[in-house]
Amino acid sequence: MTEPGTHSAGEGLSDEEMVETVAGQTDSASEHADNAGKDWSGKDLDAPAPTDQG
């Protein structure tokens, strides 16, 4: 159910426009890419330990 005054994500966009929008938000060449995987101090974060879900 949609709340009054709201709309679905991507409403009114074509598939191609949606792809371009998402690609721009996840572009590894973005100005913030070098901060990915770092904490607020700029230190590298450790990857989470693997879990056994078998």
C-alpha positions in Angstrom: 0.0 0.0 0.0 1.3 3.4 -0.9 1.0 6.3 1.6 -0.8 9.4 0.4 1.7 11.9 -1.2 4.3 9.3 -2.0 5.3 7.4 -5.1 7.2 4.3 -6.1 10.9 4.5 -6.6 11.7 5.2 -10.2 8.1 6.1 -11.1 8.1 7.8 -14.4 11.6 6.6 -15.5 12.3 4.3 -18.3 14.4 1.2 -17.7 17.3 2.9 -19.4 17.0 6.0 -17.2 16.9 3.9 -14.1 20.0 2.0 -15.1 21.8 5.3 -15.7 20.7 6.7 -12.4 21.8 3.6 -10.4 25.1 3.4 -12.4 25.9 7.0 -11.5 25.3 6.3 -7.8 27.5 3.2 -7.8 30.3 4.4 -10.1 33.6 3.2 -8.9 35.2 6.2 -10.5 33.2 8.6 -8.3 34.9 11.1 -6.2 34.1 9.1 -3.1 35.3 5.7 -4.3 38.6 5.9 -2.5 36.7 6.2 0.8 34.7 2.9 0.3 35.4 0.3 3.0 37.0 2.8 5.4 35.8 4.1 8.8 35.2 7.8 9.7 38.9 8.1 10.4 39.9 6.9 7.0 41.3 3.6 8.3 40.6 0.4 6.3 37.9 -1.7 7.7 38.3 -5.5 8.3 36.1 -7.7 6.2 33.5 -9.5 8.2 34.3 -13.1 9.2 32.8 -15.7 7.0 29.8 -17.6 8.4 28.8 -21.2 8.0 25.2 -21.3 6.9 25.2 -24.8 5.6 
